[in-house]
């Protein structure tokens, strides 16, 4: 049986400023967290280290990208704050 490919939408929370969050998309969540914590991403380097607050796995890449885009909207941020 073929192993499914997962696409992750994740929310990171800064360990030094717990009011700071970052929403992203990846196929390899462990490597992506290492990238964020090593300072490779200019959007997150200022508030490192990060921890994964929430990660949601999708088997449909487009649905994952659509959900990431939604979470970055005002209503999506409100949803994440209340539910995730």
PDB file with SEQRES, HELIX, SHEET and CRYST1 records, atoms N, CA, C and O in Angstrom:
SEQRES   1 A   84  UNK UNK UNK UNK UNK UNK UNK UNK UNK UNK UNK UNK UNK          
SEQRES   2 A   84  UNK UNK UNK UNK UNK UNK UNK UNK UNK UNK UNK UNK UNK          
SEQRES   3 A   84  UNK UNK UNK UNK UNK UNK UNK UNK UNK UNK UNK UNK UNK          
SEQRES   4 A   84  UNK UNK UNK UNK UNK UNK UNK UNK UNK UNK UNK UNK UNK          
SEQRES   5 A   84  UNK UNK UNK UNK UNK UNK UNK UNK UNK UNK UNK UNK UNK          
SEQRES   6 A   84  UNK UNK UNK UNK UNK UNK UNK UNK UNK UNK UNK UNK UNK          
SEQRES   7 A   84  UNK UNK UNK UNK UNK UNK                                      
HELIX    1 AA1 UNK A   29  UNK A   38  1                                  10    
HELIX    2 AA2 UNK A   45  UNK A   47  5                                   3    
HELIX    3 AA3 UNK A   61  UNK A   71  1                                  11    
HELIX    4 AA4 UNK A   74  UNK A   83  1                                  10    
SHEET    1 AA1 3 UNK A  21  UNK A  26  0                                        
SHEET    2 AA1 3 UNK A   7  UNK A  14 -1                                        
SHEET    3 AA1 3 UNK A  50  UNK A  58 -1                                        
CRYST1    1.000    1.000    1.000  90.00  90.00  90.00 P 1           1          
ATOM      1  N   UNK A   1       0.837  -1.192   0.000  1.00  0.00           N  
ATOM      2  CA  UNK A   1       0.000   0.000   0.000  1.00  0.00           C  
ATOM      3  C   UNK A   1       0.879   1.251   0.000  1.00  0.00           C  
ATOM      4  O   UNK A   1       1.876   1.331   0.717  1.00  0.00           O  
ATOM      5  N   UNK A   2       0.491   2.200  -0.803  1.00  0.00           N  
ATOM      6  CA  UNK A   2       1.261   3.435  -0.934  1.00  0.00           C  
ATOM      7  C   UNK A   2       1.076   4.325   0.292  1.00  0.00           C  
ATOM      8  O   UNK A   2      -0.043   4.511   0.770  1.00  0.00           O  
ATOM      9  N   UNK A   3       2.170   4.866   0.790  1.00  0.00           N  
ATOM     10  CA  UNK A   3       2.135   5.775   1.931  1.00  0.00           C  
ATOM     11  C   UNK A   3       1.606   7.128   1.462  1.00  0.00           C  
ATOM     12  O   UNK A   3       2.120   7.675   0.487  1.00  0.00           O  
ATOM     13  N   UNK A   4       0.593   7.680   2.130  1.00  0.00           N  
ATOM     14  CA  UNK A   4       0.045   8.967   1.685  1.00  0.00           C  
ATOM     15  C   UNK A   4       1.023  10.113   1.953  1.00  0.00           C  
ATOM     16  O   UNK A   4       1.816  10.068   2.893  1.00  0.00           O  
ATOM     17  N   UNK A   5       0.947  11.121   1.118  1.00  0.00           N  
ATOM     18  CA  UNK A   5       1.707  12.349   1.336  1.00  0.00           C  
ATOM     19  C   UNK A   5       0.834  13.286   2.152  1.00  0.00           C  
ATOM     20  O   UNK A   5      -0.344  13.482   1.854  1.00  0.00           O  
ATOM     21  N   UNK A   6       1.432  13.857   3.182  1.00  0.00           N  
ATOM     22  CA  UNK A   6       0.699  14.810   4.010  1.00  0.00           C  
ATOM     23  C   UNK A   6       1.240  16.212   3.788  1.00  0.00           C  
ATOM     24  O   UNK A   6       2.439  16.416   3.598  1.00  0.00           O  
ATOM     25  N   UNK A   7       0.332  17.161   3.817  1.00  0.00           N  
ATOM     26  CA  UNK A   7       0.641  18.585   3.705  1.00  0.00           C  
ATOM     27  C   UNK A   7       0.152  19.219   5.001  1.00  0.00           C  
ATOM     28  O   UNK A   7      -1.000  19.043   5.398  1.00  0.00           O  
ATOM     29  N   UNK A   8       1.038  19.955   5.649  1.00  0.00           N  
ATOM     30  CA  UNK A   8       0.739  20.486   6.974  1.00  0.00           C  
ATOM     31  C   UNK A   8       0.529  21.986   6.949  1.00  0.00           C  
ATOM     32  O   UNK A   8       1.291  22.729   6.330  1.00  0.00           O  
ATOM     33  N   UNK A   9      -0.514  22.413   7.632  1.00  0.00           N  
ATOM     34  CA  UNK A   9      -0.705  23.814   7.969  1.00  0.00           C  
ATOM     35  C   UNK A   9      -0.410  23.881   9.454  1.00  0.00           C  
ATOM     36  O   UNK A   9      -0.961  23.115  10.245  1.00  0.00           O  
ATOM     37  N   UNK A  10       0.470  24.808   9.827  1.00  0.00           N  
ATOM     38  CA  UNK A  10       0.907  24.834  11.219  1.00  0.00           C  
ATOM     39  C   UNK A  10       0.867  26.242  11.782  1.00  0.00           C  
ATOM     40  O   UNK A  10       0.950  27.233  11.057  1.00  0.00           O  
ATOM     41  N   UNK A  11       0.738  26.294  13.094  1.00  0.00           N  
ATOM     42  CA  UNK A  11       0.808  27.555  13.817  1.00  0.00           C  
ATOM     43  C   UNK A  11       1.951  27.420  14.810  1.00  0.00           C  
ATOM     44  O   UNK A  11       1.971  26.518  15.648  1.00  0.00           O  
ATOM     45  N   UNK A  12       2.901  28.338  14.693  1.00  0.00           N  
ATOM     46  CA  UNK A  12       4.008  28.379  15.638  1.00  0.00           C  
ATOM     47  C   UNK A  12       3.746  29.458  16.671  1.00  0.00           C  
ATOM     48  O   UNK A  12       3.095  30.466  16.393  1.00  0.00           O  
ATOM     49  N   UNK A  13       4.266  29.227  17.866  1.00  0.00           N  
ATOM     50  CA  UNK A  13       4.201  30.228  18.926  1.00  0.00           C  
ATOM     51  C   UNK A  13       5.625  30.484  19.405  1.00  0.00           C  
ATOM     52  O   UNK A  13       6.383  29.551  19.671  1.00  0.00           O  
ATOM     53  N   UNK A  14       5.973  31.756  19.508  1.00  0.00           N  
ATOM     54  CA  UNK A  14       7.304  32.121  19.971  1.00  0.00           C  
ATOM     55  C   UNK A  14       7.457  31.742  21.441  1.00  0.00           C  
ATOM     56  O   UNK A  14       6.551  31.960  22.245  1.00  0.00           O  
ATOM     57  N   UNK A  15       8.606  31.175  21.781  1.00  0.00           N  
ATOM     58  CA  UNK A  15       8.876  30.837  23.187  1.00  0.00           C  
ATOM     59  C   UNK A  15       9.310  32.055  23.989  1.00  0.00           C  
ATOM     60  O   UNK A  15       9.170  32.066  25.212  1.00  0.00           O  
ATOM     61  N   UNK A  16       9.837  33.088  23.319  1.00  0.00           N  
ATOM     62  CA  UNK A  16      10.284  34.273  24.049  1.00  0.00           C  
ATOM     63  C   UNK A  16       9.213  35.362  24.122  1.00  0.00           C  
ATOM     64  O   UNK A  16       9.253  36.212  25.011  1.00  0.00           O  
ATOM     65  N   UNK A  17       8.272  35.340  23.203  1.00  0.00           N  
ATOM     66  CA  UNK A  17       7.157  36.288  23.199  1.00  0.00           C  
ATOM     67  C   UNK A  17       5.909  35.498  22.836  1.00  0.00           C  
ATOM     68  O   UNK A  17       5.570  35.368  21.660  1.00  0.00           O  
ATOM     69  N   UNK A  18       5.231  34.976  23.840  1.00  0.00           N  
ATOM     70  CA  UNK A  18       4.118  34.045  23.610  1.00  0.00           C  
ATOM     71  C   UNK A  18       2.911  34.691  22.932  1.00  0.00           C  
ATOM     72  O   UNK A  18       1.954  33.995  22.591  1.00  0.00           O  
ATOM     73  N   UNK A  19       2.940  36.008  22.733  1.00  0.00           N  
ATOM     74  CA  UNK A  19       1.881  36.680  21.979  1.00  0.00           C  
ATOM     75  C   UNK A  19       2.154  36.663  20.474  1.00  0.00           C  
ATOM     76  O   UNK A  19       1.326  37.129  19.691  1.00  0.00           O  
ATOM     77  N   UNK A  20       3.314  36.128  20.063  1.00  0.00           N  
ATOM     78  CA  UNK A  20       3.697  36.078  18.651  1.00  0.00           C  
ATOM     79  C   UNK A  20       3.419  34.697  18.066  1.00  0.00           C  
ATOM     80  O   UNK A  20       3.799  33.671  18.632  1.00  0.00           O  
ATOM     81  N   UNK A  21       2.744  34.701  16.915  1.00  0.00           N  
ATOM     82  CA  UNK A  21       2.397  33.466  16.223  1.00  0.00           C  
ATOM     83  C   UNK A  21       2.807  33.580  14.759  1.00  0.00           C  
ATOM     84  O   UNK A  21       2.942  34.677  14.218  1.00  0.00           O  
ATOM     85  N   UNK A  22       2.999  32.442  14.141  1.00  0.00           N  
ATOM     86  CA  UNK A  22       3.304  32.386  12.710  1.00  0.00           C  
ATOM     87  C   UNK A  22       2.526  31.225  12.116  1.00  0.00           C  
ATOM     88  O   UNK A  22       2.488  30.137  12.690  1.00  0.00           O  
ATOM     89  N   UNK A  23       1.904  31.457  10.963  1.00  0.00           N  
ATOM     90  CA  UNK A  23       1.129  30.432  10.262  1.00  0.00           C  
ATOM     91  C   UNK A  23       1.883  30.060   8.997  1.00  0.00           C  
ATOM     92  O   UNK A  23       2.329  30.933   8.254  1.00  0.00           O  
ATOM     93  N   UNK A  24       2.025  28.756   8.751  1.00  0.00           N  
ATOM     94  CA  UNK A  24       2.750  28.318   7.568  1.00  0.00           C  
ATOM     95  C   UNK A  24       2.238  27.009   7.004  1.00  0.00           C  
ATOM     96  O   UNK A  24       1.312  26.392   7.532  1.00  0.00           O  
ATOM     97  N   UNK A  25       2.871  26.607   5.914  1.00  0.00           N  
ATOM     98  CA  UNK A  25       2.521  25.399   5.170  1.00  0.00           C  
ATOM     99  C   UNK A  25       3.812  24.651   4.853  1.00  0.00           C  
ATOM    100  O   UNK A  25       4.819  25.274   4.519  1.00  0.00           O  
ATOM    101  N   UNK A  26       3.794  23.324   4.953  1.00  0.00           N  
ATOM    102  CA  UNK A  26       4.974  22.530   4.640  1.00  0.00           C  
ATOM    103  C   UNK A  26       4.594  21.084   4.381  1.00  0.00           C  
ATOM    104  O   UNK A  26       3.500  20.641   4.733  1.00  0.00           O  
ATOM    105  N   UNK A  27       5.510  20.356   3.763  1.00  0.00           N  
ATOM    106  CA  UNK A  27       5.361  18.914   3.622  1.00  0.00           C  
ATOM    107  C   UNK A  27       6.205  18.180   4.660  1.00  0.00           C  
ATOM    108  O   UNK A  27       6.017  16.981   4.868  1.00  0.00           O  
ATOM    109  N   UNK A  28       7.128  18.876   5.313  1.00  0.00           N  
ATOM    110  CA  UNK A  28       7.986  18.250   6.320  1.00  0.00           C  
ATOM    111  C   UNK A  28       8.049  19.162   7.534  1.00  0.00           C  
ATOM    112  O   UNK A  28       8.860  20.086   7.594  1.00  0.00           O  
ATOM    113  N   UNK A  29       7.196  18.891   8.484  1.00  0.00           N  
ATOM    114  CA  UNK A  29       7.046  19.805   9.617  1.00  0.00           C  
ATOM    115  C   UNK A  29       8.272  19.846  10.529  1.00  0.00           C  
ATOM    116  O   UNK A  29       8.595  20.896  11.085  1.00  0.00           O  
ATOM    117  N   UNK A  30       8.956  18.710  10.685  1.00  0.00           N  
ATOM    118  CA  UNK A  30      10.143  18.691  11.546  1.00  0.00           C  
ATOM    119  C   UNK A  30      11.252  19.566  10.968  1.00  0.00           C  
ATOM    120  O   UNK A  30      11.854  20.367  11.682  1.00  0.00           O  
ATOM    121  N   UNK A  31      11.518  19.410   9.673  1.00  0.00           N  
ATOM    122  CA  UNK A  31      12.552  20.228   9.032  1.00  0.00           C  
ATOM    123  C   UNK A  31      12.175  21.702   9.004  1.00  0.00           C  
ATOM    124  O   UNK A  31      13.029  22.575   9.157  1.00  0.00           O  
ATOM    125  N   UNK A  32      10.896  21.968   8.807  1.00  0.00           N  
ATOM    126  CA  UNK A  32      10.456  23.370   8.746  1.00  0.00           C  
ATOM    127  C   UNK A  32      10.642  24.043  10.093  1.00  0.00           C  
ATOM    128  O   UNK A  32      11.064  25.198  10.147  1.00  0.00           O  
ATOM    129  N   UNK A  33      10.335  23.350  11.185  1.00  0.00           N  
ATOM    130  CA  UNK A  33      10.539  23.922  12.516  1.00  0.00           C  
ATOM    131  C   UNK A  33      12.028  24.196  12.748  1.00  0.00           C  
ATOM    132  O   UNK A  33      12.390  25.229  13.310  1.00  0.00           O  
ATOM    133  N   UNK A  34      12.885  23.272  12.318  1.00  0.00           N  
ATOM    134  CA  UNK A  34      14.342  23.491  12.438  1.00  0.00           C  
ATOM    135  C   UNK A  34      14.760  24.735  11.667  1.00  0.00           C  
ATOM    136  O   UNK A  34      15.577  25.518  12.152  1.00  0.00           O  
ATOM    137  N   UNK A  35      14.204  24.926  10.461  1.00  0.00           N  
ATOM    138  CA  UNK A  35      14.521  26.118   9.668  1.00  0.00           C  
ATOM    139  C   UNK A  35      14.113  27.395  10.407  1.00  0.00           C  
ATOM    140  O   UNK A  35      14.882  28.355  10.464  1.00  0.00           O  
ATOM    141  N   UNK A  36      12.918  27.404  10.964  1.00  0.00           N  
ATOM    142  CA  UNK A  36      12.456  28.582  11.704  1.00  0.00           C  
ATOM    143  C   UNK A  36      13.362  28.852  12.905  1.00  0.00           C  
ATOM    144  O   UNK A  36      13.730  29.998  13.161  1.00  0.00           O  
ATOM    145  N   UNK A  37      13.718  27.810  13.630  1.00  0.00           N  
ATOM    146  CA  UNK A  37      14.512  27.994  14.847  1.00  0.00           C  
ATOM    147  C   UNK A  37      15.983  28.273  14.570  1.00  0.00           C  
ATOM    148  O   UNK A  37      16.692  28.745  15.459  1.00  0.00           O  
ATOM    149  N   UNK A  38      16.460  27.993  13.360  1.00  0.00           N  
ATOM    150  CA  UNK A  38      17.856  28.289  13.023  1.00  0.00           C  
ATOM    151  C   UNK A  38      18.001  29.690  12.429  1.00  0.00           C  
ATOM    152  O   UNK A  38      19.117  30.147  12.184  1.00  0.00           O  
ATOM    153  N   UNK A  39      16.879  30.371  12.199  1.00  0.00           N  
ATOM    154  CA  UNK A  39      16.932  31.728  11.664  1.00  0.00           C  
ATOM    155  C   UNK A  39      16.939  31.803  10.146  1.00  0.00           C  
ATOM    156  O   UNK A  39      17.191  32.873   9.591  1.00  0.00           O  
ATOM    157  N   UNK A  40      16.672  30.699   9.459  1.00  0.00           N  
ATOM    158  CA  UNK A  40      16.677  30.695   7.984  1.00  0.00           C  
ATOM    159  C   UNK A  40      15.521  31.494   7.383  1.00  0.00           C  
ATOM    160  O   UNK A  40      15.616  31.964   6.249  1.00  0.00           O  
ATOM    161  N   UNK A  41      14.443  31.650   8.130  1.00  0.00           N  
ATOM    162  CA  UNK A  41      13.284  32.381   7.627  1.00  0.00           C  
ATOM    163  C   UNK A  41      13.297  33.798   8.207  1.00  0.00           C  
ATOM    164  O   UNK A  41      13.194  33.965   9.422  1.00  0.00           O  
ATOM    165  N   UNK A  42      13.422  34.824   7.348  1.00  0.00           N  
ATOM    166  CA  UNK A  42      13.485  36.201   7.867  1.00  0.00           C  
ATOM    167  C   UNK A  42      12.208  36.645   8.581  1.00  0.00           C  
ATOM    168  O   UNK A  42      12.255  37.557   9.407  1.00  0.00           O  
ATOM    169  N   UNK A  43      11.069  36.020   8.279  1.00  0.00           N  
ATOM    170  CA  UNK A  43       9.813  36.403   8.920  1.00  0.00           C  
ATOM    171  C   UNK A  43       9.720  35.928  10.366  1.00  0.00           C  
ATOM    172  O   UNK A  43       8.929  36.461  11.143  1.00  0.00           O  
ATOM    173  N   UNK A  44      10.518  34.936  10.730  1.00  0.00           N  
ATOM    174  CA  UNK A  44      10.409  34.374  12.074  1.00  0.00           C  
ATOM    175  C   UNK A  44      11.694  34.467  12.886  1.00  0.00           C  
ATOM    176  O   UNK A  44      11.695  34.131  14.070  1.00  0.00           O  
ATOM    177  N   UNK A  45      12.778  34.912  12.280  1.00  0.00           N  
ATOM    178  CA  UNK A  45      14.067  34.883  12.979  1.00  0.00           C  
ATOM    179  C   UNK A  45      14.099  35.783  14.216  1.00  0.00           C  
ATOM    180  O   UNK A  45      14.806  35.480  15.178  1.00  0.00           O  
ATOM    181  N   UNK A  46      13.359  36.863  14.205  1.00  0.00           N  
ATOM    182  CA  UNK A  46      13.381  37.819  15.323  1.00  0.00           C  
ATOM    183  C   UNK A  46      12.796  37.242  16.614  1.00  0.00           C  
ATOM    184  O   UNK A  46      13.195  37.645  17.706  1.00  0.00           O  
ATOM    185  N   UNK A  47      11.863  36.310  16.498  1.00  0.00           N  
ATOM    186  CA  UNK A  47      11.157  35.803  17.678  1.00  0.00           C  
ATOM    187  C   UNK A  47      11.463  34.347  17.993  1.00  0.00           C  
ATOM    188  O   UNK A  47      10.707  33.704  18.722  1.00  0.00           O  
ATOM    189  N   UNK A  48      12.563  33.812  17.456  1.00  0.00           N  
ATOM    190  CA  UNK A  48      12.931  32.421  17.735  1.00  0.00           C  
ATOM    191  C   UNK A  48      13.414  32.290  19.176  1.00  0.00           C  
ATOM    192  O   UNK A  48      13.877  33.281  19.740  1.00  0.00           O  
ATOM    193  N   UNK A  49      13.331  31.155  19.777  1.00  0.00           N  
ATOM    194  CA  UNK A  49      12.866  29.879  19.237  1.00  0.00           C  
ATOM    195  C   UNK A  49      11.335  29.785  19.218  1.00  0.00           C  
ATOM    196  O   UNK A  49      10.628  30.503  19.924  1.00  0.00           O  
ATOM    197  N   UNK A  50      10.868  28.874  18.384  1.00  0.00           N  
ATOM    198  CA  UNK A  50       9.446  28.637  18.186  1.00  0.00           C  
ATOM    199  C   UNK A  50       9.077  27.229  18.642  1.00  0.00           C  
ATOM    200  O   UNK A  50       9.917  26.331  18.701  1.00  0.00           O  
ATOM    201  N   UNK A  51       7.806  27.069  18.961  1.00  0.00           N  
ATOM    202  CA  UNK A  51       7.259  25.736  19.230  1.00  0.00           C  
ATOM    203  C   UNK A  51       6.024  25.579  18.360  1.00  0.00           C  
ATOM    204  O   UNK A  51       5.377  26.561  17.998  1.00  0.00           O  
ATOM    205  N   UNK A  52       5.705  24.339  18.030  1.00  0.00           N  
ATOM    206  CA  UNK A  52       4.491  24.082  17.255  1.00  0.00           C  
ATOM    207  C   UNK A  52       3.319  24.125  18.220  1.00  0.00           C  
ATOM    208  O   UNK A  52       3.243  23.335  19.161  1.00  0.00           O  
ATOM    209  N   UNK A  53       2.407  25.054  17.977  1.00  0.00           N  
ATOM    210  CA  UNK A  53       1.194  25.165  18.782  1.00  0.00           C  
ATOM    211  C   UNK A  53       0.116  24.243  18.222  1.00  0.00           C  
ATOM    212  O   UNK A  53      -0.555  23.532  18.970  1.00  0.00           O  
ATOM    213  N   UNK A  54      -0.044  24.260  16.902  1.00  0.00           N  
ATOM    214  CA  UNK A  54      -1.055  23.450  16.217  1.00  0.00           C  
ATOM    215  C   UNK A  54      -0.504  23.023  14.864  1.00  0.00           C  
ATOM    216  O   UNK A  54       0.157  23.804  14.179  1.00  0.00           O  
ATOM    217  N   UNK A  55      -0.780  21.785  14.485  1.00  0.00           N  
ATOM    218  CA  UNK A  55      -0.440  21.311  13.142  1.00  0.00           C  
ATOM    219  C   UNK A  55      -1.598  20.455  12.649  1.00  0.00           C  
ATOM    220  O   UNK A  55      -2.076  19.563  13.350  1.00  0.00           O  
ATOM    221  N   UNK A  56      -2.031  20.739  11.445  1.00  0.00           N  
ATOM    222  CA  UNK A  56      -3.147  20.010  10.844  1.00  0.00           C  
ATOM    223  C   UNK A  56      -2.650  19.392   9.547  1.00  0.00           C  
ATOM    224  O   UNK A  56      -2.100  20.086   8.692  1.00  0.00           O  
ATOM    225  N   UNK A  57      -2.844  18.090   9.404  1.00  0.00           N  
ATOM    226  CA  UNK A  57      -2.376  17.360   8.224  1.00  0.00           C  
ATOM    227  C   UNK A  57      -3.512  17.198   7.219  1.00  0.00           C  
ATOM    228  O   UNK A  57      -4.634  16.840   7.577  1.00  0.00           O  
ATOM    229  N   UNK A  58      -3.202  17.466   5.970  1.00  0.00           N  
ATOM    230  CA  UNK A  58      -4.130  17.292   4.856  1.00  0.00           C  
ATOM    231  C   UNK A  58      -3.520  16.315   3.866  1.00  0.00           C  
ATOM    232  O   UNK A  58      -2.298  16.246   3.739  1.00  0.00           O  
ATOM    233  N   UNK A  59      -4.349  15.565   3.169  1.00  0.00           N  
ATOM    234  CA  UNK A  59      -3.864  14.745   2.060  1.00  0.00           C  
ATOM    235  C   UNK A  59      -4.039  15.472   0.733  1.00  0.00           C  
ATOM    236  O   UNK A  59      -3.487  15.045  -0.281  1.00  0.00           O  
ATOM    237  N   UNK A  60      -4.793  16.554   0.726  1.00  0.00           N  
ATOM    238  CA  UNK A  60      -5.032  17.356  -0.468  1.00  0.00           C  
ATOM    239  C   UNK A  60      -4.232  18.656  -0.354  1.00  0.00           C  
ATOM    240  O   UNK A  60      -4.505  19.493   0.506  1.00  0.00           O  
ATOM    241  N   UNK A  61      -3.238  18.809  -1.238  1.00  0.00           N  
ATOM    242  CA  UNK A  61      -2.343  19.974  -1.160  1.00  0.00           C  
ATOM    243  C   UNK A  61      -3.104  21.294  -1.296  1.00  0.00           C  
ATOM    244  O   UNK A  61      -2.848  22.233  -0.542  1.00  0.00           O  
ATOM    245  N   UNK A  62      -4.022  21.373  -2.236  1.00  0.00           N  
ATOM    246  CA  UNK A  62      -4.749  22.626  -2.454  1.00  0.00           C  
ATOM    247  C   UNK A  62      -5.619  22.993  -1.267  1.00  0.00           C  
ATOM    248  O   UNK A  62      -5.732  24.170  -0.923  1.00  0.00           O  
ATOM    249  N   UNK A  63      -6.237  22.001  -0.636  1.00  0.00           N  
ATOM    250  CA  UNK A  63      -7.051  22.286   0.557  1.00  0.00           C  
ATOM    251  C   UNK A  63      -6.178  22.820   1.689  1.00  0.00           C  
ATOM    252  O   UNK A  63      -6.591  23.710   2.432  1.00  0.00           O  
ATOM    253  N   UNK A  64      -4.976  22.276   1.815  1.00  0.00           N  
ATOM    254  CA  UNK A  64      -4.049  22.769   2.839  1.00  0.00           C  
ATOM    255  C   UNK A  64      -3.667  24.220   2.554  1.00  0.00           C  
ATOM    256  O   UNK A  64      -3.678  25.058   3.457  1.00  0.00           O  
ATOM    257  N   UNK A  65      -3.332  24.513   1.305  1.00  0.00           N  
ATOM    258  CA  UNK A  65      -2.972  25.889   0.946  1.00  0.00           C  
ATOM    259  C   UNK A  65      -4.142  26.846   1.150  1.00  0.00           C  
ATOM    260  O   UNK A  65      -3.953  27.973   1.609  1.00  0.00           O  
ATOM    261  N   UNK A  66      -5.343  26.401   0.811  1.00  0.00           N  
ATOM    262  CA  UNK A  66      -6.532  27.234   1.021  1.00  0.00           C  
ATOM    263  C   UNK A  66      -6.766  27.496   2.502  1.00  0.00           C  
ATOM    264  O   UNK A  66      -7.131  28.607   2.888  1.00  0.00           O  
ATOM    265  N   UNK A  67      -6.557  26.475   3.337  1.00  0.00           N  
ATOM    266  CA  UNK A  67      -6.748  26.644   4.777  1.00  0.00           C  
ATOM    267  C   UNK A  67      -5.689  27.586   5.352  1.00  0.00           C  
ATOM    268  O   UNK A  67      -5.999  28.426   6.197  1.00  0.00           O  
ATOM    269  N   UNK A  68      -4.446  27.449   4.897  1.00  0.00           N  
ATOM    270  CA  UNK A  68      -3.397  28.372   5.347  1.00  0.00           C  
ATOM    271  C   UNK A  68      -3.781  29.808   4.980  1.00  0.00           C  
ATOM    272  O   UNK A  68      -3.674  30.710   5.811  1.00  0.00           O  
ATOM    273  N   UNK A  69      -4.224  30.018   3.752  1.00  0.00           N  
ATOM    274  CA  UNK A  69      -4.628  31.356   3.307  1.00  0.00           C  
ATOM    275  C   UNK A  69      -5.767  31.889   4.179  1.00  0.00           C  
ATOM    276  O   UNK A  69      -5.760  33.060   4.560  1.00  0.00           O  
ATOM    277  N   UNK A  70      -6.748  31.030   4.496  1.00  0.00           N  
ATOM    278  CA  UNK A  70      -7.859  31.434   5.358  1.00  0.00           C  
ATOM    279  C   UNK A  70      -7.361  31.841   6.746  1.00  0.00           C  
ATOM    280  O   UNK A  70      -7.789  32.864   7.280  1.00  0.00           O  
ATOM    281  N   UNK A  71      -6.457  31.045   7.336  1.00  0.00           N  
ATOM    282  CA  UNK A  71      -5.973  31.363   8.683  1.00  0.00           C  
ATOM    283  C   UNK A  71      -5.245  32.706   8.737  1.00  0.00           C  
ATOM    284  O   UNK A  71      -5.133  33.309   9.805  1.00  0.00           O  
ATOM    285  N   UNK A  72      -4.755  33.172   7.600  1.00  0.00           N  
ATOM    286  CA  UNK A  72      -4.044  34.451   7.561  1.00  0.00           C  
ATOM    287  C   UNK A  72      -4.980  35.640   7.364  1.00  0.00           C  
ATOM    288  O   UNK A  72      -4.528  36.785   7.334  1.00  0.00           O  
ATOM    289  N   UNK A  73      -6.288  35.377   7.230  1.00  0.00           N  
ATOM    290  CA  UNK A  73      -7.268  36.461   7.136  1.00  0.00           C  
ATOM    291  C   UNK A  73      -7.698  36.866   8.542  1.00  0.00           C  
ATOM    292  O   UNK A  73      -7.400  36.175   9.517  1.00  0.00           O  
ATOM    293  N   UNK A  74      -8.398  37.985   8.636  1.00  0.00           N  
ATOM    294  CA  UNK A  74      -8.871  38.450   9.945  1.00  0.00           C  
ATOM    295  C   UNK A  74      -9.798  37.420  10.590  1.00  0.00           C  
ATOM    296  O   UNK A  74      -9.646  37.116  11.773  1.00  0.00           O  
ATOM    297  N   UNK A  75     -10.749  36.882   9.836  1.00  0.00           N  
ATOM    298  CA  UNK A  75     -11.665  35.900  10.417  1.00  0.00           C  
ATOM    299  C   UNK A  75     -10.940  34.588  10.726  1.00  0.00           C  
ATOM    300  O   UNK A  75     -11.273  33.905  11.695  1.00  0.00           O  
ATOM    301  N   UNK A  76      -9.961  34.243   9.911  1.00  0.00           N  
ATOM    302  CA  UNK A  76      -9.166  33.033  10.164  1.00  0.00           C  
ATOM    303  C   UNK A  76      -8.332  33.158  11.431  1.00  0.00           C  
ATOM    304  O   UNK A  76      -8.223  32.202  12.198  1.00  0.00           O  
ATOM    305  N   UNK A  77      -7.743  34.325  11.655  1.00  0.00           N  
ATOM    306  CA  UNK A  77      -6.978  34.544  12.884  1.00  0.00           C  
ATOM    307  C   UNK A  77      -7.887  34.462  14.104  1.00  0.00           C  
ATOM    308  O   UNK A  77      -7.498  33.914  15.135  1.00  0.00           O  
ATOM    309  N   UNK A  78      -9.100  35.006  13.989  1.00  0.00           N  
ATOM    310  CA  UNK A  78     -10.059  34.921  15.103  1.00  0.00           C  
ATOM    311  C   UNK A  78     -10.437  33.459  15.351  1.00  0.00           C  
ATOM    312  O   UNK A  78     -10.514  33.026  16.500  1.00  0.00           O  
ATOM    313  N   UNK A  79     -10.670  32.707  14.293  1.00  0.00           N  
ATOM    314  CA  UNK A  79     -10.986  31.282  14.422  1.00  0.00           C  
ATOM    315  C   UNK A  79      -9.836  30.548  15.110  1.00  0.00           C  
ATOM    316  O   UNK A  79     -10.065  29.774  16.039  1.00  0.00           O  
ATOM    317  N   UNK A  80      -8.620  30.781  14.667  1.00  0.00           N  
ATOM    318  CA  UNK A  80      -7.455  30.096  15.240  1.00  0.00           C  
ATOM    319  C   UNK A  80      -7.297  30.442  16.715  1.00  0.00           C  
ATOM    320  O   UNK A  80      -7.016  29.565  17.533  1.00  0.00           O  
ATOM    321  N   UNK A  81      -7.472  31.690  17.052  1.00  0.00           N  
ATOM    322  CA  UNK A  81      -7.320  32.117  18.455  1.00  0.00           C  
ATOM    323  C   UNK A  81      -8.357  31.438  19.337  1.00  0.00           C  
ATOM    324  O   UNK A  81      -8.057  31.064  20.471  1.00  0.00           O  
ATOM    325  N   UNK A  82      -9.560  31.277  18.833  1.00  0.00           N  
ATOM    326  CA  UNK A  82     -10.634  30.689  19.632  1.00  0.00           C  
ATOM    327  C   UNK A  82     -10.607  29.167  19.632  1.00  0.00           C  
ATOM    328  O   UNK A  82     -10.889  28.549  20.659  1.00  0.00           O  
ATOM    329  N   UNK A  83     -10.268  28.543  18.486  1.00  0.00           N  
ATOM    330  CA  UNK A  83     -10.429  27.100  18.324  1.00  0.00           C  
ATOM    331  C   UNK A  83      -9.145  26.293  18.256  1.00  0.00           C  
ATOM    332  O   UNK A  83      -9.161  25.095  18.537  1.00  0.00           O  
ATOM    333  N   UNK A  84      -8.026  26.922  17.888  1.00  0.00           N  
ATOM    334  CA  UNK A  84      -6.803  26.165  17.690  1.00  0.00           C  
ATOM    335  C   UNK A  84      -5.771  26.563  18.728  1.00  0.00           C  
ATOM    336  O   UNK A  84      -4.660  26.032  18.730  1.00  0.00           O  
TER     337      UNK A  84                                                      
END                                                                             
